[in-house]
Amino acid sequence: MRSTLKHYIYLLPIFLLLSSEAFSQWMTAQINHDVFMRDAYGHEGHVIMTLKNGRNLLALPIDSNDDYIRVWDYQTGKRGFVYQKYVTLYEVMTKVELEELSNHGTLKRGGTTLHLENQFKKDINFELDQIPYQLQPYEEITLRISEGKHGIWISRDGAFPFWGSLTLADSAEYVLRINETEEVLVSELHPILSHQDTVRTEYYSVDTVDVTPKVKVDTARIVNNKHPQDLEESKSKVGIRGYIKLNSIYDFNGLSDVDRFVPVEIPVGEERNTIDRGFYMGARQTRLAFSSNIKAKTGYLKIYIEADFAGGNTNQMFFRLRQAYAEYGFLTVGQTWTTFANLEAIPLTVDREGPNSSIAIRQGMIRWEKKVGYTDNEFGVGIETPTTTFSDSTAVDQRQKFPDISSRYKVKHDKGQVQVSGLFRVISHTDLNTNDVTHTAGYGVMISGKQYIENKDNILYFQAVYGKGISRYVRAFRNYSMDAFVNPADNRVFIPQTSGGYLSFEHHWSEKLFSNITGGVTWLENAEWQAEDSYKSSYYGSINSFWFAFDRMQLGVGYIYGIRRNKNDQQGYASRLQMYVRYDI
């Protein structure tokens, strides 16, 4: 948080809960020594987790003579007991009172209608008069309750909760919006004024002559042509999300792609600074998505489909599929971001491509992923599409025999997260002269993460990747046929080694304004028989600033510089000034 937990008790509504022991109250507290949290009173209890010195949490003191005290680590949602002398108590948590009586009687019927809206991207727990409700991300529910005062409790793992009372008028309608700011839950209560209008209808008599013959249709005889794979009637509510995005660039030299800054495309030679210099503005990057949460017996089935208009060449705007997947429990099926990636470790850039060595591709997969034990650490493993592109497509069977297998393990802590990823693949090649098929193993390892420096106003992003035959997973080489090369002399396959990395530092000037600076490098192994102008390495640098003017609007401005170096060490460079304006649906 940007300020200590003690400061929030003066600024925000916070939580009080009466336990079975009379008049016990939750208090803000801090751990003053590394200590175990146990699931039962006493040292015989099972260890749930380790609480580090300086960690903020909530405590429920019962008896000052007790050796152990009950605590609630709201950051993980875990509750248990710790040794009392290692807990420093501050103040009893304050109760918030939400009251709105101005629209009494506007609904013209007894009782009160309350619309609950979760405006955050994660699940939120809402309790009204000890009746729990779980709101999925961006979910809205409507409750019919009685007038008067009601007890409320709002919480979410990882955010500071609050409790209090909600007083509403009779025959009225309200909307209660729940969101999160700086990892603290906040709410807004607004009345909805209902108006009953009188509609006057006048009737006129008009004489007409009907000259159209009446036709009787036997509806039972109508033919219904339907394929077994055709869509059924909708079985759930569907949410629409997306944004309108205007992208503007000015290329000082070197590049022709108006959507991405790709160092591989930088020309090398005498004309490297005179190609495609100029201005572009367009809305190809506009996105549209559909999502739905379908309640099942053991959880929710989440459906997500996303597309944009960036298909085709730069002068075209074809509608193309980006993501289409379903999540049920720990299982993800469909097309989405590869398991090998760490999306949280990729800095936001004005350029859609981002750092040249980042791992961020979308493809078909089946993935299993869940949190590990009693921690927030995550483990996932996936079977993914094995698409492989070669430098000579006429001599290679591009349909691979085996799927790619990727996995990741992410460790989360108070100051950020670190992820280790692994990838294994088998690259198959068919020699068309002899019809012999060879199989060559490919692999990749990556370490990535983000780290808060002093506080969350300063963030360091980092990534390092190394592997063989994994070029299509790396942004710098994606779609450029560098997974494997065929030696024209003997039709043997050469699988190059690949490596790269980046560092990015981000500083938040205010709640709505931040900037970052990013630098990255990639390298690709060359064979002796390859041409001297073959790609060898590239360098990327960018400076970006973003302003979130209001809830649904973003403005980004950035400068990007890149260098391409060939096998013969000749190089070319390119630079671009870019800006975008984005309005969310």
C-alpha positions as CSV (number, residue, x, y, z in Angstrom):
1,M,0.0,0.0,0.0
2,R,1.1,3.6,-0.5
3,S,0.7,4.4,3.1
4,T,0.7,2.3,6.2
5,L,-2.4,0.4,7.3
6,K,-2.8,2.6,10.3
7,H,-3.6,5.6,8.0
8,Y,-6.6,3.8,6.4
9,I,-8.5,3.7,9.6
10,Y,-9.0,7.5,9.3
11,L,-9.9,7.5,5.6
12,L,-12.0,4.4,4.8
13,P,-14.8,2.3,6.2
14,I,-13.4,-0.8,8.0
15,F,-14.5,-4.0,9.4
16,L,-15.8,-5.1,12.8
17,L,-17.1,-8.6,13.6
18,L,-18.6,-10.0,16.8
19,S,-17.4,-13.5,17.5
20,S,-19.1,-16.0,19.8
21,E,-17.2,-14.4,22.7
22,A,-19.2,-11.4,23.8
23,F,-17.9,-7.9,22.7
24,S,-14.8,-9.2,21.0
25,Q,-13.7,-6.8,18.2
26,W,-11.3,-7.1,15.3
27,M,-8.4,-4.7,15.5
28,T,-5.7,-3.5,13.1
29,A,-2.5,-5.2,14.0
30,Q,1.1,-5.8,12.8
31,I,3.5,-8.7,13.2
32,N,6.6,-7.7,15.1
33,H,8.5,-11.0,14.6
34,D,8.5,-13.8,12.2
35,V,5.9,-16.3,13.5
36,F,3.8,-19.3,12.4
37,M,0.0,-19.1,11.9
38,R,-1.6,-22.2,13.2
39,D,-5.1,-23.7,12.6
40,A,-5.8,-24.2,16.3
41,Y,-5.0,-22.7,19.7
42,G,-1.6,-23.8,21.0
43,H,1.7,-24.9,19.6
44,E,0.2,-28.3,18.6
45,G,-1.9,-26.7,15.9
46,H,-1.1,-27.4,12.2
47,V,1.0,-24.6,10.6
48,I,-1.0,-22.8,8.0
49,M,1.6,-20.2,6.9
50,T,4.5,-18.1,8.0
51,L,3.9,-14.4,8.8
52,K,6.9,-12.2,8.3
53,N,7.9,-9.3,10.5
54,G,6.1,-6.1,9.5
55,R,3.0,-7.8,7.9
56,N,-0.3,-6.0,8.5
57,L,-3.4,-8.0,9.4
58,L,-6.4,-8.1,11.7
59,A,-6.5,-9.5,15.2
60,L,-9.3,-10.6,17.6
61,P,-8.2,-10.3,21.2
62,I,-10.3,-12.4,23.7
63,D,-8.3,-12.5,26.9
64,S,-5.0,-10.6,27.5
65,N,-3.7,-13.5,29.5
66,D,-3.9,-15.9,26.6
67,D,-0.7,-17.0,25.0
68,Y,-2.3,-17.1,21.5
69,I,-4.4,-14.6,19.6
70,R,-6.8,-15.2,16.7
71,V,-5.7,-13.3,13.5
72,W,-7.1,-12.8,10.0
73,D,-4.5,-12.3,7.2
74,Y,-6.8,-10.5,4.8
75,Q,-4.2,-10.5,2.0
76,T,-4.6,-14.3,1.6
77,G,-8.0,-14.8,3.4
78,K,-6.4,-17.2,5.9
79,R,-7.4,-17.2,9.6
80,G,-5.7,-18.9,12.5
81,F,-3.8,-18.4,15.8
82,V,-0.4,-16.8,16.4
83,Y,1.7,-16.3,19.5
84,Q,0.2,-13.1,21.1
85,K,3.5,-11.4,22.1
86,Y,4.5,-11.3,18.4
87,V,1.4,-9.2,17.5
88,T,1.2,-5.4,18.0
89,L,-2.4,-4.2,18.3
90,Y,-3.3,-0.7,17.1
91,E,-7.0,0.4,17.1
92,V,-10.5,-1.2,17.0
93,M,-11.7,-1.1,13.5
94,T,-14.3,1.6,12.8
95,K,-17.8,0.9,11.6
96,V,-19.2,2.6,8.5
97,E,-22.8,3.7,8.2
98,L,-24.4,4.0,4.8
99,E,-27.7,5.8,4.9
100,E,-30.0,7.1,2.1
101,L,-33.6,8.0,2.8
102,S,-34.2,10.8,0.3
103,N,-36.2,8.7,-2.3
104,H,-38.7,7.3,0.2
105,G,-41.9,6.1,-1.7
106,T,-40.6,6.7,-5.2
107,L,-41.0,3.0,-6.1
108,K,-44.8,3.0,-5.4
109,R,-44.7,-0.4,-3.6
110,G,-43.6,-1.8,-0.3
111,G,-40.1,-3.0,0.4
112,T,-36.8,-1.9,-1.0
113,T,-34.9,-3.0,-4.1
114,L,-31.1,-3.2,-3.9
115,H,-28.9,-3.7,-7.0
116,L,-25.4,-5.0,-6.1
117,E,-22.6,-4.4,-8.6
118,N,-19.1,-5.8,-8.4
119,Q,-17.1,-3.4,-10.5
120,F,-13.8,-5.2,-9.8
121,K,-12.1,-7.9,-11.8
122,K,-12.1,-10.4,-9.0
123,D,-14.6,-12.2,-6.8
124,I,-16.0,-10.2,-3.9
125,N,-17.9,-11.6,-0.8
126,F,-20.9,-9.6,0.3
127,E,-22.9,-10.4,3.5
128,L,-26.2,-8.8,4.3
129,D,-27.7,-9.6,7.7
130,Q,-25.4,-12.6,7.9
131,I,-26.6,-14.0,4.5
132,P,-23.6,-14.4,2.2
133,Y,-23.5,-13.6,-1.5
134,Q,-20.5,-14.1,-3.8
135,L,-20.3,-11.7,-6.7
136,Q,-18.2,-12.8,-9.7
137,P,-16.1,-10.2,-11.6
138,Y,-18.4,-7.5,-12.9
139,E,-21.5,-9.4,-11.8
140,E,-24.7,-7.6,-10.9
141,I,-27.5,-9.1,-8.6
142,T,-30.8,-7.7,-7.4
143,L,-32.1,-8.2,-3.9
144,R,-35.6,-7.4,-2.5
145,I,-35.2,-6.5,1.2
146,S,-37.2,-4.8,3.9
147,E,-36.8,-1.1,4.8
148,G,-34.6,0.0,7.7
149,K,-31.1,-0.8,8.9
150,H,-29.2,-3.9,7.7
151,G,-25.7,-5.2,8.7
152,I,-23.2,-5.6,5.8
153,W,-19.8,-7.1,5.5
154,I,-17.7,-6.8,2.3
155,S,-14.4,-8.7,1.9
156,R,-12.0,-10.1,-0.7
157,D,-8.8,-12.0,-0.4
158,G,-5.9,-9.5,-0.9
159,A,-7.9,-6.3,0.0
160,F,-8.6,-4.5,3.2
161,P,-12.3,-5.3,4.1
162,F,-14.9,-3.2,5.8
163,W,-18.2,-3.7,7.7
164,G,-21.1,-1.5,8.9
165,S,-24.8,-0.8,8.5
166,L,-26.9,0.0,5.5
167,T,-30.1,2.1,6.1
168,L,-32.6,2.3,3.3
169,A,-36.0,3.9,2.8
170,D,-39.3,2.0,2.1
171,S,-40.7,1.7,-1.4
172,A,-37.3,2.8,-2.8
173,E,-34.6,1.5,-5.2
174,Y,-30.9,1.7,-4.8
175,V,-27.6,0.6,-6.4
176,L,-24.6,-0.3,-4.3
177,R,-21.4,-0.4,-6.3
178,I,-18.3,-2.2,-4.8
179,N,-14.8,-1.6,-6.1
180,E,-11.2,-1.6,-4.9
181,T,-8.8,1.3,-4.6
182,E,-5.2,0.8,-3.5
183,E,-6.1,-2.8,-2.3
184,V,-8.8,-1.4,-0.1
185,L,-12.5,-2.2,-0.8
186,V,-14.7,0.9,-1.3
187,S,-18.5,1.2,-2.0
188,E,-20.9,3.8,-3.4
189,L,-24.6,3.9,-2.6
190,H,-26.9,5.8,-5.0
191,P,-30.7,6.1,-5.1
192,I,-32.6,5.3,-8.2
193,L,-35.5,7.7,-8.7
194,S,-38.5,6.1,-10.5
195,H,-41.0,8.3,-12.3
196,Q,-44.5,7.1,-13.4
197,D,-45.7,8.9,-16.5
198,T,-49.2,9.1,-17.8
199,V,-49.6,8.2,-21.5
200,R,-52.6,9.7,-23.4
201,T,-53.8,7.6,-26.3
202,E,-56.1,9.0,-29.0
203,Y,-58.1,6.8,-31.4
204,Y,-59.0,7.6,-35.0
205,S,-61.3,5.7,-37.3
206,V,-60.0,5.1,-40.8
207,D,-61.9,3.3,-43.6
208,T,-59.7,1.0,-45.7
209,V,-60.3,-1.5,-48.5
210,D,-58.4,-4.7,-48.1
211,V,-57.4,-6.0,-51.5
212,T,-54.7,-8.5,-50.4
213,P,-55.9,-12.1,-50.4
214,K,-55.6,-13.9,-47.1
215,V,-53.1,-16.7,-46.9
216,K,-53.3,-19.4,-44.3
217,V,-50.1,-21.2,-43.4
218,D,-50.1,-24.5,-41.6
219,T,-47.2,-23.9,-39.2
220,A,-46.9,-27.5,-38.3
221,R,-45.8,-28.2,-41.9
222,I,-42.9,-25.6,-41.9
223,V,-39.5,-27.2,-42.4
224,N,-36.8,-26.4,-39.9
225,N,-33.3,-27.0,-41.4
226,K,-30.7,-27.3,-38.6
227,H,-27.3,-28.8,-38.6
228,P,-26.2,-30.7,-35.4
229,Q,-23.4,-28.2,-35.0
230,D,-25.6,-25.1,-35.3
231,L,-26.0,-22.8,-32.3
232,E,-28.6,-23.5,-29.7
233,E,-30.7,-20.9,-27.9
234,S,-28.7,-18.9,-25.4
235,K,-28.6,-20.5,-22.0
236,S,-26.9,-17.8,-20.0
237,K,-26.4,-14.1,-19.7
238,V,-23.6,-12.6,-21.8
239,G,-21.5,-9.6,-20.9
240,I,-19.9,-7.4,-23.6
241,R,-16.5,-5.7,-23.0
242,G,-13.9,-4.1,-25.2
243,Y,-12.7,-0.7,-26.3
244,I,-12.3,1.8,-29.1
245,K,-8.6,2.5,-29.7
246,L,-7.2,5.1,-32.0
247,N,-3.5,4.4,-32.7
248,S,-1.2,7.1,-34.2
249,I,2.4,6.8,-35.2
250,Y,5.2,8.7,-36.9
251,D,8.1,6.6,-38.2
252,F,11.3,8.6,-38.5
253,N,12.9,5.7,-40.4
254,G,12.9,2.1,-41.1
255,L,9.6,0.3,-40.5
256,S,6.4,-0.3,-42.4
257,D,4.2,-2.2,-39.8
258,V,1.8,0.3,-38.3
259,D,0.6,-2.1,-35.5
260,R,3.9,-3.4,-34.1
261,F,7.5,-2.3,-33.7
262,V,9.4,-5.4,-34.8
263,P,13.2,-5.1,-34.9
264,V,13.4,-8.1,-37.3
265,E,11.8,-5.9,-40.0
266,I,14.4,-3.1,-39.7
267,P,16.2,-2.8,-43.1
268,V,20.0,-3.0,-43.1
269,G,22.0,-1.3,-45.8
270,E,22.4,2.1,-47.6
271,E,18.6,2.8,-47.8
272,R,17.9,1.9,-44.2
273,N,16.9,5.4,-43.2
274,T,14.6,6.3,-46.1
275,I,12.1,3.5,-46.1
276,D,8.5,4.0,-45.1
277,R,9.0,7.3,-43.3
278,G,5.7,8.9,-42.5
279,F,2.5,9.2,-40.4
280,Y,-0.3,6.7,-39.8
281,M,-3.6,6.9,-37.8
282,G,-6.1,4.1,-37.5
283,A,-8.4,2.1,-35.3
284,R,-7.4,-1.5,-36.3
285,Q,-6.6,-2.4,-32.7
286,T,-10.2,-1.8,-31.5
287,R,-11.4,-4.9,-29.6
288,L,-14.7,-6.6,-28.8
289,A,-15.2,-9.5,-26.3
290,F,-18.0,-11.6,-25.0
291,S,-18.0,-13.3,-21.6
292,S,-20.4,-15.4,-19.5
293,N,-20.3,-17.1,-16.1
294,I,-22.5,-20.1,-16.1
295,K,-23.4,-21.6,-12.7
296,A,-22.7,-25.3,-12.4
297,K,-23.1,-27.8,-9.6
298,T,-19.5,-27.4,-8.3
299,G,-18.6,-23.9,-9.5
300,Y,-18.8,-21.6,-12.5
301,L,-18.1,-22.3,-16.1
302,K,-16.5,-19.1,-17.5
303,I,-16.6,-18.5,-21.3
304,Y,-14.6,-15.8,-23.0
305,I,-14.3,-14.8,-26.7
306,E,-12.2,-11.9,-27.9
307,A,-11.5,-10.4,-31.3
308,D,-10.2,-7.3,-32.9
309,F,-9.9,-5.7,-36.4
310,A,-6.2,-6.1,-36.9
311,G,-6.3,-9.0,-39.3
312,G,-4.8,-8.8,-42.8
313,N,-2.3,-6.3,-44.1
314,T,-1.8,-2.8,-42.6
315,N,-4.2,-1.3,-45.1
316,Q,-6.9,-3.9,-44.2
317,M,-9.1,-4.2,-41.1
318,F,-10.3,-7.9,-41.0
319,F,-12.1,-9.2,-38.0
320,R,-9.9,-11.8,-36.4
321,L,-10.1,-14.1,-33.4
322,R,-7.7,-13.4,-30.5
323,Q,-8.9,-15.6,-27.6
324,A,-11.7,-18.1,-27.2
325,Y,-11.6,-20.3,-24.2
326,A,-13.6,-21.9,-21.3
327,E,-12.5,-22.2,-17.7
328,Y,-14.0,-24.7,-15.3
329,G,-12.3,-25.1,-11.9
330,F,-8.6,-25.6,-12.6
331,L,-9.0,-26.5,-16.3
332,T,-8.7,-24.1,-19.3
333,V,-9.7,-25.3,-22.8
334,G,-9.4,-23.2,-25.9
335,Q,-7.2,-20.5,-27.4
336,T,-5.5,-18.1,-25.0
337,W,-2.0,-17.0,-23.8
338,T,0.6,-19.7,-23.6
339,T,1.4,-21.3,-20.3
340,F,5.1,-20.5,-21.0
341,A,4.4,-16.8,-20.6
342,N,4.2,-14.5,-17.5
343,L,1.8,-11.8,-18.4
344,E,2.2,-10.0,-15.1
345,A,5.9,-9.5,-15.8
346,I,5.3,-7.7,-19.1
347,P,5.3,-3.8,-18.8
348,L,2.6,-1.8,-20.5
349,T,3.9,-0.1,-23.7
350,V,2.2,2.2,-26.2
351,D,3.4,-0.2,-28.9
352,R,1.2,-3.3,-29.0
353,E,4.2,-5.6,-29.5
354,G,6.1,-4.7,-26.3
355,P,9.7,-5.7,-25.5
356,N,11.3,-7.7,-28.3
357,S,12.2,-10.6,-26.0
358,S,8.9,-11.0,-24.2
359,I,7.0,-14.3,-24.4
360,A,3.4,-13.5,-25.3
361,I,1.6,-15.6,-27.9
362,R,-1.9,-17.0,-28.0
363,Q,-2.6,-20.6,-29.2
364,G,-4.8,-23.6,-28.7
365,M,-4.3,-25.5,-25.5
366,I,-5.6,-27.6,-22.6
367,R,-4.2,-26.3,-19.3
368,W,-4.5,-27.3,-15.7
369,E,-3.5,-24.7,-13.1
370,K,-4.1,-24.0,-9.4
371,K,-2.6,-22.5,-6.3
372,V,-0.2,-24.6,-4.3
373,G,-1.2,-25.8,-0.8
374,Y,-2.0,-23.0,1.6
375,T,0.1,-20.4,-0.3
376,D,-0.7,-18.0,-3.2
377,N,2.0,-19.7,-5.3
378,E,0.7,-21.0,-8.6
379,F,1.6,-24.1,-10.7
380,G,0.3,-24.8,-14.2
381,V,1.0,-27.3,-17.0
382,G,-0.4,-27.2,-20.5
383,I,-0.5,-29.2,-23.8
384,E,-0.4,-26.7,-26.6
385,T,-0.5,-26.5,-30.4
386,P,2.9,-27.4,-32.0
387,T,2.8,-25.0,-34.9
388,T,6.3,-24.7,-36.3
389,T,7.5,-22.5,-39.1
390,F,10.6,-23.1,-41.2
391,S,12.7,-20.9,-43.5
392,D,11.8,-23.2,-46.5
393,S,8.2,-24.1,-46.3
394,T,8.3,-26.0,-49.7
395,A,10.6,-28.6,-48.3
396,V,9.1,-29.1,-44.9
397,D,6.0,-30.8,-43.5
398,Q,4.7,-28.1,-41.2
399,R,2.2,-30.3,-39.5
400,Q,4.0,-31.5,-36.4
401,K,3.6,-34.9,-34.9
402,F,3.7,-34.0,-31.2
403,P,2.2,-31.2,-29.1
404,D,4.2,-28.7,-27.1
405,I,4.3,-29.2,-23.4
406,S,4.7,-26.1,-21.2
407,S,4.6,-25.4,-17.5
408,R,5.2,-22.7,-15.0
409,Y,5.6,-22.2,-11.2
410,K,5.0,-18.7,-9.8
411,V,6.1,-17.6,-6.3
412,K,4.1,-14.6,-4.9
413,H,5.3,-12.4,-2.1
414,D,4.6,-9.0,-0.5
415,K,7.1,-7.3,-2.8
416,G,6.0,-8.9,-6.1
417,Q,6.4,-12.3,-7.8
418,V,8.9,-14.5,-9.6
419,Q,8.0,-17.2,-12.2
420,V,10.1,-20.1,-13.6
421,S,8.7,-21.5,-16.9
422,G,9.7,-24.5,-19.0
423,L,8.9,-25.7,-22.5
424,F,9.5,-29.0,-24.3
425,R,8.8,-29.7,-27.9
426,V,9.6,-32.0,-30.7
427,I,10.2,-30.6,-34.2
428,S,9.5,-33.0,-37.1
429,H,10.9,-32.6,-40.6
430,T,10.2,-34.6,-43.7
431,D,12.8,-34.8,-46.4
432,L,10.8,-34.7,-49.6
433,N,13.6,-36.4,-51.6
434,T,13.7,-39.5,-49.4
435,N,10.5,-39.2,-47.4
436,D,12.5,-39.7,-44.2
437,V,11.1,-38.0,-41.1
438,T,13.5,-36.7,-38.4
439,H,12.5,-35.6,-34.9
440,T,14.6,-33.0,-33.1
441,A,14.0,-32.0,-29.5
442,G,13.5,-28.3,-28.6
443,Y,13.4,-26.8,-25.2
444,G,13.1,-23.5,-23.4
445,V,13.5,-22.1,-19.9
446,M,12.5,-18.6,-18.7
447,I,12.7,-16.7,-15.4
448,S,10.6,-13.5,-15.1
449,G,8.8,-11.4,-12.6
450,K,8.1,-8.0,-11.1
451,Q,9.4,-6.4,-7.9
452,Y,8.1,-3.4,-6.0
453,I,11.0,-1.1,-5.0
454,E,10.2,0.5,-1.6
455,N,6.5,0.8,-2.5
456,K,4.1,0.1,-5.3
457,D,4.9,3.5,-6.9
458,N,8.1,2.0,-8.2
459,I,8.1,-1.4,-10.1
460,L,10.8,-3.3,-11.8
461,Y,9.8,-5.8,-14.5
462,F,12.4,-8.4,-15.7
463,Q,12.7,-11.5,-17.9
464,A,15.4,-13.8,-19.3
465,V,14.8,-16.6,-21.7
466,Y,17.0,-19.3,-23.3
467,G,16.2,-22.2,-25.5
468,K,16.4,-24.1,-28.7
469,G,13.8,-24.2,-31.4
470,I,11.5,-21.8,-29.5
471,S,11.8,-18.7,-31.7
472,R,8.1,-18.5,-32.4
473,Y,7.4,-18.0,-28.7
474,V,9.6,-14.9,-28.6
475,R,8.0,-11.6,-29.8
476,A,11.1,-10.6,-31.8
477,F,10.9,-13.7,-34.1
478,R,7.2,-14.5,-34.1
479,N,5.8,-15.3,-37.6
480,Y,9.2,-14.9,-39.2
481,S,10.0,-18.6,-39.9
482,M,13.0,-18.9,-37.5
483,D,12.1,-22.0,-35.5
484,A,14.2,-24.1,-37.9
485,F,16.2,-23.8,-41.1
486,V,16.8,-26.3,-43.8
487,N,20.3,-26.6,-45.3
488,P,19.7,-26.6,-49.1
489,A,22.9,-28.7,-49.6
490,D,21.7,-31.8,-47.8
491,N,18.1,-31.0,-46.6
492,R,19.2,-31.3,-42.9
493,V,17.4,-29.3,-40.3
494,F,19.3,-26.7,-38.2
495,I,17.5,-25.8,-35.0
496,P,19.0,-22.5,-33.7
497,Q,19.5,-21.5,-30.1
498,T,17.6,-18.4,-28.9
499,S,18.2,-16.1,-25.9
500,G,17.0,-12.7,-24.8
501,G,15.9,-10.6,-21.9
502,Y,14.6,-7.2,-20.8
503,L,14.4,-4.8,-17.9
504,S,11.7,-2.2,-17.3
505,F,11.3,0.4,-14.6
506,E,7.9,1.9,-13.9
507,H,7.2,5.0,-11.7
508,H,3.7,6.2,-10.7
509,W,3.6,10.0,-10.5
510,S,0.0,9.9,-9.2
511,E,-3.0,7.6,-9.1
512,K,-3.7,8.4,-12.8
513,L,-0.3,9.0,-14.3
514,F,2.7,6.8,-14.7
515,S,5.8,6.3,-16.9
516,N,8.2,3.5,-17.7
517,I,11.5,2.9,-19.5
518,T,12.3,-0.5,-21.1
519,G,15.3,-2.0,-22.7
520,G,15.7,-5.5,-24.2
521,V,17.9,-7.7,-26.4
522,T,17.5,-10.9,-28.4
523,W,20.0,-13.2,-30.1
524,L,19.6,-16.0,-32.6
525,E,22.2,-18.6,-33.5
526,N,23.5,-18.7,-37.1
527,A,24.7,-21.7,-39.1
528,E,27.9,-21.5,-41.1
529,W,26.1,-22.1,-44.4
530,Q,23.5,-19.3,-43.8
531,A,23.7,-16.1,-45.8
532,E,25.7,-13.2,-44.4
533,D,22.6,-11.0,-44.3
534,S,20.8,-13.4,-42.0
535,Y,19.3,-12.0,-38.7
536,K,21.6,-12.3,-35.7
537,S,20.5,-10.0,-32.9
538,S,18.3,-7.0,-32.1
539,Y,18.0,-4.3,-29.5
540,Y,14.9,-2.5,-28.2
541,G,14.3,0.5,-26.1
542,S,11.2,2.5,-25.3
543,I,9.9,5.3,-23.1
544,N,6.2,5.4,-22.3
545,S,3.8,7.6,-20.3
546,F,0.1,6.9,-19.6
547,W,-2.6,9.1,-18.3
548,F,-5.9,7.6,-17.1
549,A,-8.0,10.7,-17.5
550,F,-11.2,9.0,-16.1
551,D,-12.5,5.6,-15.5
552,R,-13.0,4.6,-19.1
553,M,-10.3,6.6,-20.9
554,Q,-6.6,6.1,-21.4
555,L,-4.0,8.2,-23.2
556,G,-0.5,6.8,-24.0
557,V,2.5,8.4,-25.6
558,G,5.8,6.6,-26.3
559,Y,9.1,6.8,-28.2
560,I,10.6,3.5,-29.5
561,Y,14.1,2.8,-30.8
562,G,15.4,-0.4,-32.3
563,I,18.5,-1.9,-33.9
564,R,18.9,-5.0,-36.1
565,R,22.3,-6.7,-36.6
566,N,23.0,-9.3,-39.2
567,K,25.4,-12.3,-39.3
568,N,28.0,-10.1,-41.0
569,D,27.6,-7.5,-38.2
570,Q,26.1,-4.9,-40.4
571,Q,23.2,-3.2,-38.7
572,G,20.2,-0.9,-39.3
573,Y,18.1,1.1,-36.9
574,A,14.6,2.5,-36.7
575,S,12.7,4.9,-34.4
576,R,9.1,5.8,-33.9
577,L,6.9,8.2,-32.0
578,Q,3.5,6.7,-31.1
579,M,0.3,7.7,-29.3
580,Y,-3.0,6.0,-28.6
581,V,-6.4,7.1,-27.2
582,R,-8.5,4.3,-25.8
583,Y,-12.2,4.4,-24.6
584,D,-13.4,1.3,-22.8
585,I,-16.9,-0.1,-23.4
